[in-house]
Amino acid sequence: MQMIAVIKTGGKQYKIEEGDIITVEKIEGENGAKIIFDEVLFMGDEKDVKIGEELKDAKVEGEIVDQLRAKKVITVKHKPKKRYLKKIGHKQQITQIEIKKFVK
């Protein structure tokens, strides 16, 4: 029976299990630093499910594995009939986190 949880960080929600390595928007810290996620939206397994008010004290502990930059995203600004074309690239900074344990 594998326990799963749904956490919220960086305005996004992630479905996780213990031992998972997830990629989230940049979180300050160095490699090996401990991270605690307080916003747990769902936690459960095959027998027991907890949501909402039952999880106000629940936490998920993780560890920073690496600080990276995502693949480059290319965008284009274009104005028709005006000979205007501008190409823009962006690399988002991301953090890889290994989920260590759930604290109920």
N, C-alpha and C positions, 0 to 999 in steps of 0.2 A: 504494500500500500504506500504509494508515493504521495506525500502532502504537496499540494500546489497552493499558490497564492497569487493575487493580483495586486501590484503596487502601482503607485502613481508618482512619477518624477519627471520634471521638465515639461509638464503639461501633457504627458502621454502616459498610457497604462501599459504595463508589461505583465504577462503571465509567466510565472517562474516556478522552478522546483529547486531543491537544494542541490548544489553542485553546478547549476547552470552558469554560463558566462553570457552576460547580456551587454549590449552596446546602447548607451544612453547619451543624451546631450551632456556636454562638459560639466563635470563636478570637480571643484577645486580639491587638490590633494596630490600626494606623491604615490608612487607605486608601493603597494603593501599597506597603505593607510586603511583603517577601518571606516566603513560607512554604515550608518543606520538609517533605514527608511521608516518613517513614522506613519506615512499614509498607506495603510494596508486596507484595501477595499474588499477583499475576499480571501478566505483561508479555509481549506478543507481537504478531505480525502474521500474515500468511498463510503465511510460510515458517518462522518460528522462534517457539517458545513456551517461556517460562521460568516455573517455579513453585517455591515452597518454598525450599529451601536455596540454589538458584542465585541468589536475589534478596536475599541478606542485605546486600549493599552497594548495592542499587538505591535510588534516591530519585526523587521527583517534585517539581519546583519549581513554585510558583504565586505569584500576587500577589493581595492583598486588593483587591477591587473596591469593596465596600460593606458596612457594618454595618447590618442591618435588624432589624425585628421581623416575625414571621410573622402571618398572619391570626389573629384571635381565635377561640379554641376555647371553646365554652360547655358547661359541665357542670352537672348538677343533682343535688342530694342530696334524697332524698325518703323519708319514713317513712309508710307507709300507715296510715290510720285515726288519725293523731296530729296532723294539720293542720301538718305540718312540710314546708316546701319551701324550699330554698335554691339560688339560681342563682349560679354562679361562672364567671368568665371568665379566660382566660390567654392571653398573647401571648408566644411563645417568641422569644428573641433568636437571630438567625441571621447568618451571614457568607456573602457571595458571593465566590467565589474563581475567578480565571481561571487555567487550567492553562497554564504557559509551556513547560516541556520535561521530558523524561524523562532521567534520568542512570542509566546502566547500571553 
